């Protein structure tokens, strides 16, 4: 009954578990289930491969970074990365006038340089430098986009490199220069700058290692010290000293922008190469500094309107020819191939150097036809052989080019005659002794007769030795040379410093031999100093930077005596007459005694004037490099005028001093030069000129109470007697 009264509730069927219900609800159609499972399997496979590959790559990257980290040296070892050293040349007053080699001014840090310089470099090279981890994905992507848009490969052109990557490149990824591996430093640098994908990858790893090893400021310090900045300057300190004569700590914003601009193209943008181009680049960098908040708009406008300019020393670039000569005269391992920083004290006087350059420029601008290819050279030295100025050609602000003062060996012409008379005076001849200027023929064995002529093609008759030198007469010079002996003349000239081979025949007296301007000027310095030989020199001493004791001293100066002091004094007296009364009249100095000698070679291929005052000796050569004859030029013309213009400038502010000349006995009765046509002499006093070698010797014995020289054995037939 109870069961009926209370009927049993219908029990609901047992519910399936929730998971089973969900699976049942999601159960797709059979075909759809297969594709979904396949897709999921692929995703799982990709994920497994990706995280494993990524893990391996990260491990490999970490190991590579760790390896490079262990190879990185301490900061101080990376600041000077030059493969060779520098040579600094100082003038006679200790003032630097030029530098050669790779100049490193000293280590600087990001904290020690001017803030403007630090900001300019960051603004120009890597504006996110202090925010990235050594690589800039945004910069790389931007560089790839630009390269592709310009039709280049993704890695060609813009590289998107950070300062850290550029520093890694400067370090050549830790590979040092090895001369056994690379033929030259240039090949080494080129290899370090390769842009292959593998190289870029290695560079990125090295940059990460640097970021782990060094702070940002330390990386920037390495970059600022190792970067090449044109003009032979490596590093910010060298550049600021080279271009502005100021430390890197003191450069202003305009100077800092110019230095930062050099990092892009140091050779072409160097202010010494093209100041305007360098200033234009600096203006762009100043704008970038303003856009990035390092400068206010007012400051940008201020510095753009007042661009940086070169220091006086950088503008001057003095003594290129002189510097080349000094560098060549020193030991190669301390000059051209030095690995040390070397300082060379020299004899150069920058005031005198400018005087010589200005004199040459003025004469060529005012006295030489426009477009002429004629060249000239000048040497100025003291009586002890210390070279004070050297101009090796019309291009004054150059280096490493042909130096006509030392490399051009040319016939000397009548500039050689003082050594003929020096030999005679040393034997006891007097400047007032006389000799016959008359037609002369010498029969040279193996060559035939030789008849020298005077420049004017006439004869003066009987003249004194002084008059013969004054008028540069050829026949008397030959007679004197034959009288004293060519061997003695060659000996005197050689001992005075003319090292080239001297002619063996009688044309020796007329300058048939070749020499260069430096040798000839040094030989004349020997006459001025009283008859002692002179070795011209420009190097005073050489020392390593930081040392006080020199490693070597000068290799020149006054040497042994060649002729007696009294003979030298008399020769100076004769040479003074050349300037005051003879062929060197255009070299005359107002209010100051000067002595010298003109020289013109066959067909006027070379023209010389060499002379001196009591204070300085100067030599001038003029001619064409290809031996083309000069037109209307003799040693007494343009060379004498160049000499005069040089010496007027050289002696500005120099007290007047008399020449150390010795007048011969009877000089008060010294007559003015003989008239052009010889005066007729009584027949009993006239002497016939012999036509044979034996006859000339006999004649000379009677004519000049001297000793007879060696017979002629060889003659240079290229020299005529038309020398002056």
Wavefront OBJ file of the C-alpha trace (Angstrom):
o trace
v 0.000 0.000 0.000
v 2.752 2.351 0.953
v 4.379 1.688 -2.297
v 1.272 2.533 -4.135
v 0.561 5.600 -1.994
v 3.985 6.839 -2.552
v 4.926 5.771 -5.946
v 8.665 5.439 -6.610
v 10.297 8.338 -8.338
v 11.630 7.634 -11.711
v 15.337 7.539 -11.503
v 17.083 9.583 -14.139
v 19.593 7.758 -16.190
v 23.129 8.038 -14.892
v 24.902 11.109 -16.224
v 28.080 10.692 -18.129
v 31.254 12.302 -16.681
v 31.725 15.951 -17.621
v 34.881 15.289 -19.640
v 33.100 12.635 -21.609
v 30.201 14.990 -22.190
v 32.551 17.699 -23.498
v 34.352 15.272 -25.744
v 31.134 14.030 -27.039
v 29.894 17.541 -27.663
v 33.086 18.470 -29.521
v 33.370 15.319 -31.427
v 33.664 16.457 -35.023
v 32.800 14.732 -38.060
v 35.260 11.993 -38.947
v 36.903 13.857 -41.896
v 37.319 17.116 -39.994
v 38.987 15.405 -37.045
v 41.847 14.118 -39.206
v 42.912 17.574 -40.505
v 42.771 19.185 -37.099
v 44.900 16.478 -35.557
v 47.420 16.793 -38.405
v 47.600 20.571 -37.991
v 48.119 20.240 -34.254
v 50.850 17.692 -34.770
v 52.688 19.992 -37.157
v 52.472 22.896 -34.727
v 53.803 20.746 -31.933
v 56.656 19.568 -34.160
v 57.574 23.103 -35.165
v 57.530 24.219 -31.561
v 59.736 21.339 -30.468
v 62.239 22.037 -33.249
v 62.175 25.787 -32.699
v 62.807 25.789 -28.999
v 65.517 23.193 -29.363
v 67.236 25.086 -32.202
v 66.844 28.330 -30.296
v 68.324 26.781 -27.228
v 71.261 25.425 -29.200
v 71.742 28.788 -30.949
v 71.594 30.669 -27.675
v 74.069 28.236 -26.185
v 76.393 28.619 -29.182
v 76.014 32.394 -29.082
v 76.730 32.409 -25.393
v 79.807 30.268 -25.866
v 81.034 32.513 -28.729
v 80.431 35.646 -26.714
v 82.126 34.027 -23.752
v 85.117 33.077 -25.877
v 85.546 36.574 -27.269
v 84.993 37.959 -23.782
v 87.981 36.012 -22.537
v 90.177 37.276 -25.383
v 89.397 40.953 -24.862
v 92.305 42.752 -23.179
v 92.135 45.494 -20.614
v 90.934 48.872 -21.783
v 94.354 50.578 -21.685
v 95.779 48.129 -24.223
v 93.207 49.090 -26.858
v 93.544 52.866 -26.904
v 96.528 53.094 -29.270
v 95.993 50.817 -32.230
v 98.558 52.082 -34.710
v 100.768 49.657 -36.583
v 103.501 52.285 -36.919
v 104.580 55.384 -35.069
v 104.777 59.050 -35.913
v 107.577 61.508 -36.612
v 107.213 65.050 -35.314
v 109.583 67.629 -36.774
v 110.476 70.766 -34.832
v 112.141 73.866 -36.229
v 115.264 75.522 -34.804
v 113.097 77.153 -32.103
v 111.429 73.942 -30.985
v 108.128 74.728 -32.740
v 106.419 71.816 -34.535
v 106.142 72.522 -38.259
v 105.026 69.158 -39.627
v 104.294 65.585 -38.683
v 104.692 62.359 -40.606
v 103.512 58.818 -40.053
v 100.573 57.846 -37.838
v 100.100 60.544 -35.229
v 98.607 59.648 -31.847
v 98.198 62.643 -29.584
v 97.564 60.621 -26.429
v 94.749 58.616 -24.890
v 91.467 60.333 -24.093
v 88.275 59.032 -22.498
v 84.616 59.796 -23.011
v 84.747 61.750 -19.761
v 87.937 63.712 -20.483
v 87.053 65.068 -23.932
v 84.854 68.066 -24.504
v 81.167 67.167 -23.967
v 80.466 68.705 -27.366
v 82.839 66.242 -28.998
v 81.284 63.268 -27.236
v 77.782 64.411 -28.184
v 78.768 65.139 -31.781
v 80.131 61.620 -32.269
v 77.074 59.961 -30.743
v 74.673 62.184 -32.691
v 76.462 61.410 -35.947
v 77.349 57.757 -35.644
v 74.797 56.117 -33.311
v 72.087 58.192 -31.632
v 70.764 55.151 -29.702
v 74.237 54.167 -28.506
v 73.383 54.384 -24.810
v 70.082 52.482 -25.235
v 70.959 49.357 -27.225
v 72.890 46.214 -26.286
v 75.553 46.526 -28.976
v 73.312 45.794 -31.959
v 70.490 47.943 -33.286
v 67.802 45.859 -35.061
v 65.998 49.056 -35.972
v 69.171 50.523 -37.468
v 69.943 47.338 -39.413
v 66.389 47.151 -40.790
v 66.539 50.806 -41.805
v 69.893 50.295 -43.528
v 68.598 47.240 -45.442
v 65.517 49.196 -46.545
v 67.655 52.096 -47.800
v 70.073 49.786 -49.616
v 67.265 47.958 -51.376
v 65.524 51.198 -52.316
v 68.768 52.441 -53.877
v 69.156 49.311 -55.972
v 71.949 47.720 -53.951
v 72.213 44.482 -52.053
v 70.830 44.419 -48.506
v 74.328 44.538 -47.004
v 75.885 46.860 -49.582
v 76.207 50.521 -48.726
v 74.592 51.516 -45.458
v 75.460 49.022 -42.757
v 73.428 50.170 -39.796
v 76.428 49.497 -37.594
v 76.443 50.763 -34.047
v 79.450 52.467 -32.483
v 80.155 49.158 -30.742
v 80.219 47.319 -34.065
v 82.419 49.993 -35.608
v 84.793 49.664 -32.674
v 84.863 45.894 -33.162
v 85.790 46.530 -36.783
v 88.549 48.948 -35.732
v 89.914 46.199 -33.490
v 89.764 43.826 -36.490
v 87.793 41.462 -34.249
v 90.870 40.958 -32.119
v 93.202 39.940 -34.960
v 96.503 41.826 -34.770
v 98.515 42.881 -37.800
v 101.044 40.228 -38.828
v 103.476 41.174 -41.623
v 103.948 37.488 -42.456
v 100.233 37.129 -43.229
v 99.461 40.460 -44.903
v 101.742 42.095 -47.428
v 100.959 45.558 -46.128
v 99.010 47.363 -43.467
v 96.573 48.528 -46.148
v 95.790 44.913 -47.081
v 95.263 44.131 -43.394
v 92.845 47.038 -42.974
v 90.990 46.052 -46.151
v 90.565 42.528 -44.814
v 89.229 43.913 -41.547
v 86.622 45.966 -43.427
v 85.130 43.058 -45.410
v 81.311 43.079 -45.478
v 80.424 39.422 -45.995
v 77.545 37.834 -44.070
v 79.873 35.630 -42.053
v 82.034 38.625 -41.227
v 78.987 40.625 -40.153
v 77.841 37.750 -37.928
v 81.238 37.497 -36.273
v 81.306 41.268 -35.860
v 77.931 41.138 -34.087
v 79.151 38.453 -31.684
v 82.303 40.424 -30.968
v 80.206 43.536 -30.312
v 78.087 41.634 -27.778
v 81.231 40.467 -26.033
v 82.479 44.056 -25.871
v 79.178 45.178 -24.364
v 79.592 42.510 -21.713
v 83.237 43.388 -21.023
v 83.245 47.182 -21.145
v 80.933 49.997 -20.176
v 79.386 52.246 -22.802
v 81.827 55.058 -22.024
v 84.763 52.667 -22.286
v 83.621 51.478 -25.723
v 83.217 55.074 -26.841
v 86.714 55.833 -25.497
v 88.232 53.014 -27.570
v 86.403 54.314 -30.639
v 87.555 57.906 -30.145
v 91.182 56.841 -29.734
v 91.474 54.357 -32.594
v 89.448 56.002 -35.356
v 91.449 57.524 -38.217
v 90.625 61.205 -38.632
v 92.626 62.245 -41.691
v 95.906 64.082 -42.012
v 97.806 61.163 -40.461
v 95.917 61.681 -37.174
v 94.617 58.711 -35.205
v 92.223 59.540 -32.416
v 90.406 62.622 -31.202
v 93.400 64.136 -29.416
v 95.659 63.893 -32.462
v 92.948 65.374 -34.691
v 92.232 68.326 -32.409
v 95.946 69.072 -32.083
v 96.574 68.538 -35.785
v 93.798 70.796 -37.064
v 93.157 73.285 -34.263
v 96.244 73.244 -32.061
v 94.108 72.624 -28.981
v 93.469 69.601 -26.711
v 90.400 67.466 -27.299
v 89.129 68.557 -23.896
v 88.856 72.182 -25.051
v 87.310 71.989 -28.529
v 84.111 73.950 -29.045
v 80.950 72.723 -30.741
v 82.031 73.798 -34.238
v 85.414 72.112 -33.892
v 83.802 69.020 -32.355
v 81.369 68.780 -35.266
v 84.229 69.013 -37.762
v 86.139 66.221 -35.998
v 83.034 64.020 -35.823
v 82.461 64.629 -39.522
v 85.833 63.087 -40.331
v 84.644 59.650 -39.199
v 82.617 59.206 -42.402
v 85.403 59.923 -44.912
v 88.581 61.027 -43.112
v 90.775 61.575 -46.163
v 88.373 63.530 -48.369
v 86.745 65.470 -45.510
v 89.981 66.435 -43.746
v 90.066 70.243 -43.399
v 93.658 70.284 -44.626
v 92.430 68.693 -47.870
v 89.273 70.765 -48.381
v 88.267 73.172 -45.625
v 84.952 74.188 -47.221
v 83.806 70.597 -47.618
v 84.750 69.881 -44.013
v 82.828 72.952 -42.811
v 79.738 71.925 -44.782
v 79.804 68.480 -43.192
v 80.225 70.053 -39.750
v 77.150 72.218 -40.344
v 75.089 69.072 -40.967
v 76.351 67.509 -37.741
v 75.503 70.662 -35.777
v 71.958 70.349 -37.117
v 71.803 66.724 -35.944
v 73.040 67.757 -32.506
v 70.239 70.301 -32.359
v 67.590 67.779 -33.431
v 68.732 65.344 -30.738
v 68.724 67.946 -27.983
v 72.450 68.408 -27.487
v 72.327 72.019 -28.668
v 69.631 74.655 -28.641
v 68.477 76.158 -31.951
v 70.292 79.360 -31.003
v 73.555 77.471 -30.429
v 73.194 75.600 -33.712
v 72.737 78.862 -35.608
v 75.651 80.454 -33.746
v 78.162 77.711 -34.529
v 76.968 77.226 -38.097
v 77.623 80.907 -38.746
v 81.068 80.669 -37.093
v 82.566 77.435 -38.485
v 85.843 76.007 -37.265
v 89.027 77.043 -39.071
v 92.501 75.561 -39.166
v 95.204 76.691 -36.778
v 98.075 78.760 -38.257
v 100.399 75.746 -38.024
v 97.932 73.516 -39.879
v 97.405 76.166 -42.567
v 101.100 76.778 -43.027
v 102.183 73.227 -43.781
v 105.740 74.559 -44.013
v 108.898 72.899 -45.206
v 107.538 69.982 -47.222
v 110.721 69.640 -49.277
v 112.874 70.203 -46.217
v 110.926 67.631 -44.202
v 111.277 65.059 -46.982
v 115.040 65.622 -47.032
v 115.395 65.326 -43.248
v 113.255 62.182 -43.165
v 115.426 60.628 -45.876
v 118.636 61.591 -44.067
v 117.716 59.804 -40.828
v 117.743 56.061 -40.157
v 114.803 54.385 -41.858
v 113.710 52.484 -38.747
v 113.294 55.821 -36.931
v 111.767 57.836 -39.773
v 109.980 56.085 -42.627
v 109.227 52.753 -40.922
v 109.219 53.673 -37.266
v 107.035 51.832 -34.789
v 107.828 54.428 -32.136
v 106.811 58.057 -31.764
v 109.886 60.030 -32.749
v 110.678 63.729 -32.361
v 113.309 65.268 -34.637
v 114.817 68.671 -33.902
v 115.847 70.363 -37.147
v 117.638 73.460 -38.386
v 114.619 74.881 -40.233
v 113.807 78.546 -39.692
v 110.149 78.998 -40.612
v 110.581 82.721 -41.179
v 113.345 82.074 -43.686
v 111.355 79.262 -45.281
v 108.445 81.623 -45.887
v 110.869 84.258 -47.202
v 112.206 81.849 -49.826
v 108.734 80.637 -50.845
v 107.382 84.192 -51.137
v 110.392 85.366 -53.146
v 110.025 82.541 -55.636
v 106.294 83.149 -55.973
v 106.765 86.869 -56.558
v 109.364 86.474 -59.296
v 107.343 83.862 -61.165
v 104.172 85.940 -60.897
v 105.783 89.189 -62.045
v 108.767 88.253 -64.222
v 107.907 84.902 -65.855
v 105.344 84.486 -68.603
v 102.085 82.884 -67.560
v 101.931 79.154 -68.205
v 105.687 78.663 -68.162
v 106.785 75.209 -67.006
v 110.184 76.463 -65.847
v 111.159 75.359 -62.370
v 113.386 76.771 -59.668
v 114.889 75.703 -56.366
v 116.291 77.609 -53.394
v 118.493 76.629 -50.470
v 119.348 78.939 -47.573
v 121.887 77.896 -44.944
v 124.224 79.227 -42.301
v 127.985 79.217 -42.811
v 128.274 76.006 -40.790
v 125.992 74.108 -43.183
v 122.804 74.293 -41.108
v 120.030 74.439 -43.711
v 117.479 77.082 -42.760
v 115.142 76.870 -45.762
v 114.649 74.641 -48.771
v 112.335 75.058 -51.733
v 112.524 72.185 -54.176
v 110.150 73.579 -56.776
v 107.329 75.998 -57.430
v 104.805 73.820 -55.577
v 105.633 74.852 -52.028
v 102.926 73.069 -49.975
v 103.664 69.528 -51.006
v 105.537 66.504 -49.762
v 106.882 63.360 -51.345
v 107.480 64.975 -54.753
v 110.592 65.601 -56.832
v 112.935 67.877 -54.886
v 115.098 69.823 -57.337
v 117.306 71.157 -54.571
v 118.737 67.713 -53.861
v 117.601 65.367 -56.634
v 118.345 67.386 -59.772
v 122.005 66.942 -60.777
v 122.763 69.583 -63.390
v 125.841 71.138 -64.966
v 127.035 74.010 -62.813
v 128.462 76.340 -65.457
v 130.403 79.351 -64.223
v 129.120 78.811 -60.688
v 132.029 76.359 -60.489
v 134.709 78.989 -61.226
v 135.248 80.132 -57.605
v 136.859 76.737 -56.897
v 139.314 77.291 -59.752
v 140.375 80.604 -58.247
v 140.305 79.123 -54.724
v 142.976 76.632 -55.786
v 145.081 79.422 -57.313
v 144.780 81.744 -54.303
v 145.701 78.915 -51.958
v 148.923 78.475 -53.959
v 149.793 82.137 -53.441
v 148.237 83.799 -56.491
v 146.885 87.294 -55.941
v 143.455 88.537 -57.032
v 145.366 91.284 -58.839
v 147.594 88.961 -60.861
v 146.942 89.361 -64.562
v 146.261 86.957 -67.376
v 145.601 87.329 -71.085
v 142.034 86.917 -72.281
v 142.680 86.069 -75.909
v 141.775 83.298 -78.373
v 142.841 79.909 -77.079
v 142.917 76.463 -78.606
v 143.944 73.333 -76.748
v 144.701 70.127 -78.624
v 143.184 67.319 -76.577
v 144.591 63.874 -77.330
v 141.866 61.644 -78.697
v 139.415 64.521 -79.088
v 141.134 67.124 -81.223
v 141.343 70.896 -80.803
v 139.062 72.679 -78.343
v 138.552 76.442 -78.393
v 136.546 77.931 -75.523
v 134.770 81.228 -76.058
v 133.466 83.932 -73.779
v 129.751 84.547 -73.415
v 130.103 87.854 -75.278
v 132.199 86.273 -78.056
v 134.905 88.908 -77.616
v 138.171 89.156 -75.672
v 139.201 91.555 -72.933
v 142.959 91.345 -73.352
v 145.042 91.399 -70.193
v 142.842 91.286 -67.113
v 143.304 90.621 -63.418
v 141.977 87.421 -61.915
v 139.357 89.529 -60.158
v 138.183 91.039 -63.423
v 138.101 87.608 -65.014
v 135.799 86.370 -62.252
v 133.732 89.574 -62.236
v 132.919 89.207 -65.916
v 132.830 85.397 -65.828
v 135.453 85.150 -68.557
v 135.965 81.593 -69.703
v 139.432 81.661 -71.251
v 141.190 83.042 -68.141
v 139.394 80.435 -65.997
v 140.670 77.647 -68.252
v 144.187 79.066 -68.184
v 144.227 79.315 -64.394
v 142.873 75.785 -64.064
v 145.540 74.454 -66.423
v 148.179 76.429 -64.551
v 147.420 75.166 -61.063
v 146.503 71.709 -62.339
v 143.102 70.181 -62.868
v 143.841 67.614 -60.222
v 144.192 70.335 -57.607
v 141.011 72.058 -58.793
v 139.097 68.780 -58.541
v 140.560 68.173 -55.103
v 139.567 71.611 -53.820
v 136.028 71.302 -55.211
v 135.640 67.800 -53.828
v 136.882 68.775 -50.386
v 134.456 71.685 -50.353
v 131.661 69.140 -50.737
v 130.996 68.583 -54.444
v 130.713 64.816 -54.438
v 129.736 64.128 -58.038
v 132.280 62.998 -60.609
v 134.243 65.952 -61.927
v 135.279 66.247 -65.566
v 138.893 65.329 -66.386
v 139.385 67.678 -69.334
v 139.984 71.442 -69.418
v 136.213 72.129 -69.526
v 136.306 71.279 -65.821
v 136.980 74.980 -65.199
v 133.768 75.960 -66.990
v 131.437 73.783 -64.920
v 131.181 70.781 -67.208
v 130.520 68.572 -64.182
v 127.131 68.034 -62.591
v 126.093 68.793 -59.043
v 122.927 69.655 -57.143
v 121.961 72.902 -55.481
v 122.449 71.677 -51.920
v 126.020 70.563 -52.653
v 126.897 73.804 -54.397
v 125.411 75.983 -51.673
v 127.264 73.987 -49.039
v 130.519 74.414 -50.974
v 130.014 78.197 -51.029
v 129.347 78.072 -47.282
v 132.856 76.659 -46.938
v 134.230 79.777 -48.632
v 132.265 82.046 -46.274
v 133.379 80.296 -43.102
v 137.064 80.848 -43.893
v 137.926 77.915 -46.139
v 136.763 74.863 -44.153
v 134.603 72.153 -45.657
v 130.932 71.993 -44.805
v 128.471 69.110 -44.729
v 124.945 70.517 -45.070
v 122.596 69.157 -42.423
v 119.018 69.581 -41.311
v 118.719 67.028 -38.488
v 119.962 68.337 -35.141
v 118.938 65.424 -32.930
v 116.449 62.574 -32.777
v 114.728 61.322 -29.654
v 111.775 59.151 -28.714
v 108.662 60.874 -27.447
v 108.861 61.185 -23.679
v 112.641 60.864 -23.560
v 114.986 63.741 -22.861
v 118.205 62.165 -24.112
v 118.581 62.054 -27.921
v 119.324 58.772 -29.646
v 121.418 60.468 -32.310
v 122.769 63.904 -33.133
v 123.613 65.872 -36.226
v 125.669 64.354 -38.997
v 126.876 67.603 -40.543
v 128.627 70.859 -39.846
v 132.089 72.299 -40.397
v 134.816 69.836 -41.303
v 138.481 70.053 -42.215
v 140.182 73.075 -43.706
v 140.399 73.106 -47.505
v 142.181 76.377 -48.283
v 143.956 78.903 -46.121
v 141.818 81.469 -44.344
v 143.621 84.330 -46.091
v 142.925 82.742 -49.480
v 139.252 82.363 -48.577
v 139.108 86.010 -47.535
v 140.618 87.127 -50.822
v 138.217 84.933 -52.774
v 135.312 86.553 -50.902
v 136.734 89.942 -51.921
v 136.770 88.831 -55.558
v 133.222 87.445 -55.336
v 131.973 90.683 -53.769
v 133.163 92.438 -56.920
v 130.996 90.038 -58.962
v 127.910 91.460 -57.212
v 128.955 95.084 -56.823
v 130.588 95.531 -60.258
v 130.173 92.398 -62.356
v 127.673 89.916 -63.741
v 125.816 89.544 -60.438
v 124.642 93.154 -60.286
v 120.961 92.178 -60.026
v 121.717 90.430 -56.737
v 123.031 93.608 -55.119
v 121.560 94.330 -51.667
v 120.958 97.880 -50.520
v 123.179 98.754 -47.579
v 124.582 95.242 -47.121
v 127.650 93.555 -48.604
v 127.010 90.467 -50.684
v 129.229 88.140 -52.693
v 128.375 85.442 -55.187
v 128.707 83.973 -58.631
v 126.456 83.533 -61.624
v 126.334 80.375 -63.738
v 124.764 79.515 -67.083
v 125.313 76.226 -68.853
v 125.380 75.322 -72.529
v 122.321 76.592 -74.424
v 121.037 78.077 -71.147
v 119.665 74.753 -69.951
v 120.549 75.714 -66.372
v 120.927 79.091 -64.701
v 122.473 79.521 -61.247
v 123.189 82.195 -58.731
v 124.868 81.284 -55.469
v 126.071 83.853 -52.995
v 126.270 84.939 -49.400
v 126.261 87.767 -46.908
v 128.032 87.730 -43.569
v 125.058 85.829 -42.114
v 123.594 83.461 -44.692
v 124.452 81.538 -47.834
v 121.771 81.059 -50.477
v 121.711 79.196 -53.760
v 119.206 79.437 -56.613
v 118.843 77.116 -59.606
v 116.446 77.626 -62.493
v 115.665 75.463 -65.493
v 113.300 72.922 -67.023
v 112.937 69.377 -65.742
v 113.287 68.033 -69.292
v 116.438 70.101 -70.053
v 114.625 72.428 -72.423
v 116.783 75.558 -72.880
v 115.691 78.675 -71.043
v 114.773 81.652 -73.203
v 116.643 84.839 -72.418
v 117.682 83.659 -68.951
v 121.207 83.650 -67.521
v 122.464 83.218 -63.993
v 122.782 86.976 -63.701
v 119.108 87.431 -64.612
v 116.123 85.763 -62.955
v 118.163 83.522 -60.591
v 119.997 86.601 -59.295
v 116.676 88.384 -58.838
v 115.185 85.410 -56.979
v 118.299 85.367 -54.805
v 117.977 89.070 -54.071
v 114.267 88.857 -53.227
v 114.990 85.913 -50.930
v 117.889 87.595 -49.135
v 116.036 90.896 -48.675
v 113.327 88.997 -46.817
v 115.802 86.760 -44.992
v 117.704 89.748 -43.584
v 114.684 91.656 -42.291
v 115.609 92.656 -38.755
v 119.135 91.190 -39.017
v 121.891 93.683 -38.061
v 124.241 94.634 -40.875
v 127.607 92.891 -40.690
v 130.551 93.201 -43.120
v 131.750 90.277 -45.171
v 134.896 88.583 -43.833
v 136.825 89.504 -46.970
v 140.527 90.228 -47.273
v 141.611 92.845 -49.800
v 144.872 91.981 -51.565
v 147.915 94.238 -51.383
v 147.432 97.081 -53.847
v 143.656 96.772 -53.835
v 143.318 100.531 -53.438
v 144.717 100.867 -56.953
v 142.310 98.253 -58.315
v 140.980 99.556 -61.598
v 137.428 99.401 -62.809
v 136.699 96.684 -65.375
v 138.506 96.862 -68.682
v 136.583 98.254 -71.649
v 134.915 95.791 -73.980
v 137.568 96.135 -76.665
v 141.114 95.426 -75.427
v 143.512 98.331 -75.550
v 146.334 97.963 -78.013
v 149.632 96.927 -76.463
v 153.148 97.508 -77.724
v 154.157 94.693 -80.018
v 156.987 93.784 -77.694
v 154.466 93.130 -74.866
v 151.984 91.048 -76.865
v 152.161 87.304 -76.462
v 150.992 84.858 -79.048
v 148.625 82.188 -77.774
v 149.980 78.702 -78.474
v 147.883 76.198 -80.402
v 149.151 72.977 -78.826
v 148.957 71.443 -75.384
v 152.724 71.668 -74.961
v 152.682 75.284 -76.077
v 149.901 76.268 -73.678
v 151.814 74.779 -70.783
v 154.935 76.705 -71.707
v 152.854 79.843 -72.135
v 151.195 79.459 -68.748
v 154.527 79.004 -67.034
v 155.647 82.334 -68.458
v 152.304 84.067 -68.038
v 151.465 83.211 -64.449
v 154.509 82.039 -62.512
v 152.630 78.977 -61.371
v 153.027 75.275 -61.426
v 151.918 73.259 -64.428
v 149.026 70.869 -63.990
v 148.578 67.412 -65.392
v 148.098 67.045 -69.155
v 144.604 66.734 -70.581
v 143.383 63.171 -70.998
v 139.644 63.499 -71.500
v 137.276 66.269 -72.494
v 133.563 66.721 -72.166
v 132.695 67.886 -75.673
v 129.120 68.834 -74.642
v 130.271 72.067 -73.027
v 131.058 75.051 -75.177
v 132.816 78.144 -73.941
v 129.672 80.287 -74.025
v 129.206 80.286 -70.268
v 128.540 83.169 -67.956
l 1 2 3 4 5 6 7 8 9 10 11 12 13 14 15 16 17 18 19 20 21 22 23 24 25 26 27 28 29 30 31 32 33 34 35 36 37 38 39 40 41 42 43 44 45 46 47 48 49 50 51 52 53 54 55 56 57 58 59 60 61 62 63 64 65 66 67 68 69 70 71 72 73 74 75 76 77 78 79 80 81 82 83 84 85 86 87 88 89 90 91 92 93 94 95 96 97 98 99 100 101 102 103 104 105 106 107 108 109 110 111 112 113 114 115 116 117 118 119 120 121 122 123 124 125 126 127 128 129 130 131 132 133 134 135 136 137 138 139 140 141 142 143 144 145 146 147 148 149 150 151 152 153 154 155 156 157 158 159 160 161 162 163 164 165 166 167 168 169 170 171 172 173 174 175 176 177 178 179 180 181 182 183 184 185 186 187 188 189 190 191 192 193 194 195 196 197 198 199 200 201 202 203 204 205 206 207 208 209 210 211 212 213 214 215 216 217 218 219 220 221 222 223 224 225 226 227 228 229 230 231 232 233 234 235 236 237 238 239 240 241 242 243 244 245 246 247 248 249 250 251 252 253 254 255 256 257 258 259 260 261 262 263 264 265 266 267 268 269 270 271 272 273 274 275 276 277 278 279 280 281 282 283 284 285 286 287 288 289 290 291 292 293 294 295 296 297 298 299 300 301 302 303 304 305 306 307 308 309 310 311 312 313 314 315 316 317 318 319 320 321 322 323 324 325 326 327 328 329 330 331 332 333 334 335 336 337 338 339 340 341 342 343 344 345 346 347 348 349 350 351 352 353 354 355 356 357 358 359 360 361 362 363 364 365 366 367 368 369 370 371 372 373 374 375 376 377 378 379 380 381 382 383 384 385 386 387 388 389 390 391 392 393 394 395 396 397 398 399 400 401 402 403 404 405 406 407 408 409 410 411 412 413 414 415 416 417 418 419 420 421 422 423 424 425 426 427 428 429 430 431 432 433 434 435 436 437 438 439 440 441 442 443 444 445 446 447 448 449 450 451 452 453 454 455 456 457 458 459 460 461 462 463 464 465 466 467 468 469 470 471 472 473 474 475 476 477 478 479 480 481 482 483 484 485 486 487 488 489 490 491 492 493 494 495 496 497 498 499 500 501 502 503 504 505 506 507 508 509 510 511 512 513 514 515 516 517 518 519 520 521 522 523 524 525 526 527 528 529 530 531 532 533 534 535 536 537 538 539 540 541 542 543 544 545 546 547 548 549 550 551 552 553 554 555 556 557 558 559 560 561 562 563 564 565 566 567 568 569 570 571 572 573 574 575 576 577 578 579 580 581 582 583 584 585 586 587 588 589 590 591 592 593 594 595 596 597 598 599 600 601 602 603 604 605 606 607 608 609 610 611 612 613 614 615 616 617 618 619 620 621 622 623 624 625 626 627 628 629 630 631 632 633 634 635 636 637 638 639 640 641 642 643 644 645 646 647 648 649 650 651 652 653 654 655 656 657 658 659 660 661 662 663 664 665 666 667 668 669 670 671 672 673 674 675 676 677 678 679 680 681 682 683 684 685 686 687 688 689 690 691 692 693 694 695 696 697 698 699 700 701 702 703 704 705 706 707 708 709 710 711 712 713 714 715 716 717 718 719 720 721 722 723 724
